Amino acid sequence: MMKESLVKIDAVKVEDKKTVKGFFKILGEVADTVRSWIGNISPDLSNSRDVDSLVSKMNECLNPKGGEVSARKNTVSLGNLYLSLSEKGKIKFLQTLVEKFNPNKAEIDEKIKEYRGNRNPELNYKFEQDLVKILESPRSKILKQFISLPEGLKFIVDMRSDVLKLRNQHKELSRLESELKNILLPWVDVDLLDLHQITWDSPASLLEKLIKYEAVHKISSWGDLKNRLDSDRLCFAFFHYKIPNEPLIFVEVALANKIENSIQHLLDESVPVNDPSSASTAIFYSISNTQAGLSGISLGNFLIKRVVEKLSQEFKSIKTYATLSPIPGFTKWLKENLNQDITLFNKLDIKQSSAEILENIDQLKTNIKCESEVKQCLLKLCTYYLLKVKNNSGSAYDPVAHFHLSNGASIKQLNWMADTSEKGISQSAGMMVNYLYELPKIDNNHENYMVSKAISCAKQVLSMLKE
């Protein structure tokens, strides 16, 4: 197994090197010119001469001298420069795009004036099209040129990832982040994505990426990964033809005969394999986005729907589709709110103080057994959190709850000590929740939640607040 692991890791390193050199490969004989230009600029863009050279290259991208080869050379030069910069240099690069390449306000004002003064309705369309063109910022026109390059889509995704990390400290980058998102949206439309199953026989580099990107339940070993890809365990991912070796998002599914209530049991390598042909239930237990630069672009809901459709065609015995999901915001909400909320404690008839509750959660980290009274208290609080606590827009405060509820799921049941890992105890006192996808009710649940913020849940869940 160790030898197999090393072979897989070596394959990944080779793949990464290929990606880094992607821009150079398309240029052939002009690659040396690109390298020479980059080599004359400091990684920090530390002086005005470097910035002037950068602005000049950006302007060449906007107004190339020569044909298509020259235009691609300019874009490749700019892309490779960005990849070669330090973090300080990248910040300067992005700030330069924001500061120097805005739409021309005077030109916009003039075009609007012409449009308003036009008396010929037949010319309205021409003025509108002209206005659309000049409203697009020059920086957006520069960035769109990367998409045509072999590694260009991934480059834009990674650039947006950088901007998302930086925008809290550098507020001026927010408009750039928005433009990058708008560039990406048509390119990651669900109709351009291919659904593929990942198996143990998939390329080693792809399997390594599952380990790297798994965000919900860490894959601890190659044995763990092999167990998750056994005959009763499935993994599906969306791929894009311009990023062929990189899953954009993947979901892990267990085929079972009941709704699972423990992630420890579900991932236990010693548990006998179920016969997938007789499984009655599909449990979605982990969904992971792999590209930070695609944050805020909805792919997960389409992935789940496509997988449900595929499973319903392949496994006629499956009648129930549910999740075993984490509750990542629960203890965070407890710590931030319960010290002041005496009214809530009275409403829920909770005898313990907030300090005692948080102390009980800390004790669970070393001893998962606790008194029945503590268990009932935490289950009641967590039920209240899922059903009643909302964000500023009126949606469920918990991000995972919002994701599944907006997809048309309902809350089926809350599970005590379903995740006893350190992460599970820390984020939700070990509790997990099953969201149920009832195919005839999905559209109605989705509509009620999105329009009225109404949360569909089982009676047994609602009864927790009435006990």
C-alpha positions in Angstrom: 0.0 0.0 0.0 2.8 2.4 0.8 4.5 1.8 -2.6 1.1 2.3 -4.3 0.7 5.6 -2.4 4.1 6.9 -3.5 3.4 6.1 -7.1 0.1 8.0 -6.9 1.7 11.0 -5.3 4.5 11.1 -7.9 1.8 11.1 -10.6 0.2 14.1 -9.0 3.5 16.1 -8.9 4.0 15.5 -12.6 0.5 16.7 -13.3 1.0 19.9 -11.3 4.2 20.7 -13.2 2.3 20.3 -16.5 -0.3 22.8 -15.3 2.3 25.4 -14.3 4.0 25.2 -17.7 0.6 25.3 -19.6 0.9 28.9 -20.8 4.5 28.5 -22.1 3.6 25.4 -24.2 1.2 27.1 -26.5 3.8 29.7 -27.7 6.7 27.5 -28.9 9.3 29.8 -30.3 8.1 32.9 -28.6 8.4 31.4 -25.1 11.9 32.8 -24.6 10.6 36.3 -25.3 7.9 35.9 -22.7 10.4 34.6 -20.1 12.8 37.5 -20.9 10.0 40.1 -20.3 9.0 38.5 -17.0 12.6 38.3 -15.9 13.0 42.1 -16.1 10.3 42.7 -13.6 10.7 42.2 -9.8 8.4 39.7 -8.1 7.1 42.5 -5.8 6.5 45.0 -8.5 8.5 47.2 -6.2 9.2 50.2 -8.3 7.4 52.6 -10.7 9.3 51.2 -13.7 7.9 47.7 -13.0 4.4 49.1 -12.8 4.8 51.2 -15.9 5.9 48.0 -17.8 2.9 46.1 -16.4 0.5 48.9 -17.5 2.1 48.9 -20.9 1.6 45.1 -21.3 -2.0 45.4 -20.2 -2.6 48.1 -22.8 -1.0 45.9 -25.4 -3.5 43.2 -24.5 -6.3 45.8 -25.1 -4.8 47.0 -28.4 -2.5 44.4 -29.8 -0.1 45.4 -32.6 -0.2 42.6 -35.1 -2.4 39.5 -35.5 -3.8 36.8 -33.3 -0.3 35.3 -32.4 0.8 38.7 -31.1 -2.4 39.1 -29.1 -2.0 35.6 -27.5 1.7 36.4 -26.8 0.6 39.5 -24.9 -2.0 37.6 -22.8 0.4 34.7 -22.1 3.1 37.2 -21.0 0.7 38.9 -18.6 -0.6 35.5 -17.2 2.9 34.2 -16.6 3.9 37.4 -15.0 1.0 37.1 -12.5 2.0 33.5 -11.7 5.6 34.5 -11.0 4.7 37.4 -8.6 5.0 37.3 -4.8 1.8 37.9 -2.8 2.8 41.6 -2.5 3.3 41.7 -6.3 0.0 40.1 -7.0 -1.8 42.6 -4.8 -0.1 45.4 -6.8 -1.1 43.7 -10.1 -4.7 43.4 -9.1 -4.8 47.0 -7.7 -3.4 48.2 -11.0 -6.2 46.5 -12.9 -8.7 48.2 -10.6 -7.1 51.7 -10.7 -6.0 52.0 -14.3 -8.6 50.1 -16.3 -12.0 51.5 -15.4 -14.7 52.4 -17.9 -14.4 55.9 -19.4 -17.0 58.0 -17.5 -16.8 60.9 -20.0 -17.4 58.5 -22.9 -20.3 56.9 -21.0 -21.9 60.3 -20.3 -21.5 61.4 -23.9 -23.1 58.2 -25.2 -26.0 58.5 -22.7 -26.5 62.1 -23.9 -26.6 61.0 -27.5 -29.1 58.2 -26.6 -31.4 60.6 -24.8 -31.2 63.1 -27.7 -32.0 60.5 -30.4 -35.3 61.1 -32.1 -35.1 58.1 -34.5 -36.5 54.9 -32.8 -34.7 52.8 -35.4 -31.3 53.9 -34.0 -32.1 53.1 -30.4 -30.8 49.5 -30.7 -27.4 50.8 -32.1 -27.1 53.3 -29.2 -27.9 50.6 -26.7 -25.3 48.2 -28.1 -22.7 51.0 -28.2 -23.5 51.8 -24.5 -23.2 48.1 -23.5 -19.7 48.0 -25.1 -18.4 51.1 -23.4 -19.9 50.1 -20.0 -17.7 47.0 -20.0 -14.5 47.9 -18.2 -11.1 47.5 -20.0 -9.9 45.2 -17.3 -12.8 42.8 -18.0 -11.8 42.8 -21.7 -8.3 41.9 -20.7 -9.3 39.1 -18.4 -11.7 37.6 -20.9 -8.7 37.0 -23.2 -7.4 34.4 -20.9 -10.4 32.1 -21.4 -9.2 31.2 -25.0 -5.9 29.8 -23.6 -5.6 26.1 -22.7 -5.2 26.9 -19.0 -7.0 30.1 -19.1 -10.3 29.2 -17.3 -8.3 27.7 -14.4 -6.2 30.9 -14.4 -9.3 33.0 -13.9 -10.7 30.7 -11.3 -7.4 30.9 -9.3 -7.2 34.7 -9.7 -10.7 35.0 -8.2 -9.6 32.8 -5.4 -6.7 35.2 -4.7 -9.1 38.2 -4.8 -11.6 36.5 -2.4 -8.8 36.1 0.1 -7.6 39.7 -0.3 -10.8 41.7 -0.6 -11.5 42.1 3.2 -8.1 43.9 3.6 -8.3 45.6 0.2 -11.9 46.8 -0.3 -11.1 48.2 -3.7 -10.8 44.7 -5.1 -14.5 43.9 -4.5 -15.5 45.3 -8.0 -12.8 43.1 -9.6 -14.1 40.0 -7.7 -17.6 40.8 -9.1 -16.3 41.1 -12.7 -14.3 37.8 -12.4 -17.5 36.1 -11.2 -19.4 37.5 -14.1 -16.7 36.2 -16.5 -16.9 32.7 -15.0 -20.7 32.3 -14.8 -21.3 31.5 -18.4 -18.3 29.2 -18.6 -19.4 27.0 -15.6 -23.0 26.7 -16.7 -24.3 23.3 -15.8 -24.8 22.4 -19.5 -21.1 22.7 -20.0 -20.3 20.3 -17.2 -19.8 16.6 -17.5 -20.9 14.2 -14.7 -18.4 11.3 -14.1 -18.2 8.6 -11.5 -14.8 8.4 -9.8 -13.8 4.8 -8.9 -10.8 3.1 -7.4 -9.6 2.5 -10.9 -9.6 6.2 -11.8 -6.1 7.8 -12.4 -3.9 8.2 -9.4 -3.7 11.9 -9.8 -7.5 12.2 -9.6 -7.7 10.0 -6.5 -5.1 12.2 -4.8 -7.3 15.2 -5.5 -10.2 13.6 -3.6 -8.0 13.3 -0.6 -6.7 16.8 -1.0 -10.1 18.5 -1.5 -12.4 16.4 0.8 -13.8 19.1 3.0 -16.4 17.4 5.2 -14.9 14.2 6.5 -11.2 14.0 6.1 -9.9 10.9 4.2 -7.3 9.5 6.6 -5.6 6.9 4.4 -5.6 5.1 1.1 -7.6 2.3 2.8 -10.2 4.9 3.9 -10.4 6.2 0.3 -10.7 2.6 -1.1 -13.6 1.9 1.3 -15.4 5.1 0.1 -15.1 3.8 -3.4 -16.3 0.2 -2.8 -19.2 -1.3 -4.6 -21.8 0.1 -2.1 -20.0 3.5 -2.0 -20.1 5.9 -5.0 -18.5 9.2 -5.8 -19.6 11.5 -8.6 -18.0 14.8 -9.8 -18.6 17.6 -12.2 -15.8 18.2 -14.7 -15.3 21.0 -17.2 -13.7 20.3 -20.6 -11.3 23.3 -20.2 -10.1 21.9 -16.8 -10.2 18.2 -17.7 -8.1 16.8 -14.9 -9.7 18.7 -12.0 -13.1 17.9 -10.5 -14.9 21.2 -9.8 -17.2 19.6 -7.1 -17.8 16.0 -6.0 -20.3 14.2 -3.8 -19.9 10.9 -1.9 -22.9 8.5 -1.7 -23.5 5.4 0.4 -26.0 2.8 -0.7 -27.8 1.4 2.3 -31.0 -0.1 3.6 -32.0 2.6 6.0 -31.3 6.3 6.7 -27.9 6.3 8.4 -27.5 8.1 11.7 -23.8 7.8 12.3 -20.9 8.8 10.2 -18.6 6.5 12.2 -20.7 3.5 11.2 -21.0 4.6 7.6 -17.2 5.0 7.1 -16.2 2.0 9.3 -13.9 -0.1 7.0 -14.8 -3.3 9.0 -18.5 -3.1 8.3 -19.5 -5.7 5.6 -20.3 -4.4 2.1 -24.0 -4.0 1.2 -25.4 -5.5 -1.9 -25.9 -2.4 -4.0 -28.6 -4.0 -6.2 -30.9 -4.4 -3.2 -30.2 -1.1 -1.5 -33.3 0.9 -0.7 -31.6 4.2 0.4 -29.0 6.5 -1.0 -27.2 8.6 1.6 -25.4 11.7 0.4 -22.8 12.1 3.2 -20.2 14.6 1.8 -20.1 17.2 -0.9 -17.0 19.2 -1.5 -16.2 22.2 -3.7 -12.6 22.0 -5.0 -12.1 25.4 -6.4 -12.2 28.4 -4.0 -12.5 30.7 -7.0 -15.9 29.2 -7.8 -17.4 30.2 -4.4 -20.8 31.7 -4.7 -21.5 30.0 -8.0 -24.1 27.3 -7.4 -23.0 23.9 -8.6 -23.9 21.6 -5.7 -27.7 21.7 -6.2 -27.3 20.7 -9.9 -24.8 17.9 -8.9 -27.2 16.4 -6.4 -30.1 16.5 -8.9 -28.0 14.9 -11.6 -26.8 12.1 -9.3 -30.4 11.4 -8.0 -31.5 11.1 -11.6 -28.6 8.8 -12.5 -29.1 6.6 -9.4 -32.9 6.3 -10.0 -32.1 5.0 -13.5 -29.5 2.5 -12.4 -30.9 1.3 -9.1 -34.6 0.6 -9.3 -34.7 -0.6 -5.7 -33.7 2.9 -4.3 -36.8 4.7 -3.1 -35.3 7.0 -0.4 -32.7 9.8 -1.0 -31.4 11.5 2.1 -28.2 13.1 3.5 -26.2 12.7 6.7 -25.1 16.3 7.1 -22.9 18.3 9.5 -24.2 21.3 11.4 -21.2 23.5 11.1 -22.5 26.7 12.7 -24.2 25.4 15.8 -21.6 25.7 18.6 -20.4 29.0 17.0 -23.9 30.4 17.3 -24.2 29.1 20.9 -21.0 30.9 22.0 -21.9 34.1 20.3 -25.6 34.4 21.4 -26.6 32.5 24.4 -24.9 34.6 27.1 -27.4 37.4 26.5 -30.5 35.3 25.5 -32.2 34.6 28.8 -35.6 34.8 27.1 -34.7 31.9 24.8 -33.7 29.7 27.8 -37.1 30.4 29.4 -39.0 29.8 26.2 -37.3 26.4 25.7 -37.5 25.5 29.4 -33.8 25.0 29.7 -32.5 24.8 33.2 -28.7 25.0 32.5 -26.9 28.3 32.1 -25.1 29.0 28.8 -21.7 28.5 30.7 -22.8 25.1 31.8 -23.9 24.1 28.3 -20.6 25.2 26.8 -18.8 23.3 29.5 -20.7 20.2 28.7 -19.7 20.5 25.0 -16.0 20.8 26.0 -16.4 17.7 28.2 -17.7 15.8 25.2 -14.3 16.2 23.5 -12.8 13.7 26.1 -15.9 11.7 27.0 -18.8 11.4 24.6 -21.1 10.0 27.3 -23.2 12.5 29.1 -26.4 12.7 31.2 -29.7 12.4 29.5 -30.6 15.9 30.6 -27.6 17.4 28.9 -28.4 15.4 25.7 -32.0 16.6 25.6 -30.9 20.2 26.2 -28.4 20.2 23.3 -30.9 18.4 21.0 -33.5 21.0 21.8 -31.1 23.9 21.2 -29.9 22.5 18.0 -33.5 21.9 16.7 -34.2 25.6 17.6 -31.0 26.6 15.7 -32.0 24.7 12.6 -35.7 25.8 12.5 -35.7 29.3 14.0 -32.3 31.0 13.7 -32.2 33.0 10.5 -29.6 35.3 8.7 -30.3 38.9 7.6 -32.2 37.7 4.5 -34.5 35.4 6.5 -32.9 32.2 5.3 -31.6 29.5 7.6 -28.4 30.7 9.4 -26.6 27.4 9.1 -25.0 27.3 5.6 -25.5 23.5 5.1 -29.1 23.8 6.1 -29.7 26.6 3.7 -28.1 24.7 0.9 -30.3 21.6 1.3 -33.5 23.5 2.1 -33.1 25.7 -0.9 -32.7 22.5 -3.0 -36.1 21.3 -1.8 -35.1 19.0 1.0 -36.8 18.7 4.4 -35.4 18.1 7.8 -36.0 14.4 8.6 -34.2 13.8 12.0 -31.5 15.0 14.3 -28.9 12.4 15.3 -27.1 12.4 18.7 -23.3 11.6 18.7 -23.4 11.0 14.9 -19.9 12.5 14.5 -17.6 12.0 17.4 -14.5 13.3 15.6 -12.8 16.3 17.1 -14.3 18.5 14.3 -17.8 17.0 14.8 -17.7 17.7 18.6 -16.3 21.2 18.1 -18.7 22.4 15.5 -22.0 20.7 16.6 -21.5 18.8 19.8 -21.3 15.6 17.8 -24.8 16.0 16.2 -25.7 15.6 12.6 -28.9 15.9 10.7 -30.6 13.9 7.9 -32.2 16.0 5.1 -34.7 14.1 3.1 -35.2 14.5 -0.6 -38.7 13.3 -1.4 -38.9 13.6 -5.2 -42.6 14.5 -5.5 -42.2 17.3 -2.8 -38.9 18.9 -3.9 -40.3 21.6 -6.1 -43.0 22.6 -3.5 -40.4 22.6 -0.6 -38.0 24.7 -2.7 -40.8 27.2 -3.6 -42.0 27.5 0.0 -38.5 28.0 1.4 -37.3 30.5 -1.3 -40.5 32.6 -1.2 -41.8 32.3 2.3 -38.7 31.0 4.1 -40.8 28.1 5.3 -38.8 25.1 6.5 -40.2 21.7 5.8 -39.5 19.2 8.6 -40.8 16.0 10.1 -43.2 16.0 13.1 -40.7 14.3 15.3 -38.2 17.2 14.7 -40.9 19.9 15.4 -42.0 18.1 18.6 -38.5 18.6 20.1 -39.4 22.3 20.6 -42.7 21.4 22.3 -41.3 18.9 24.8 
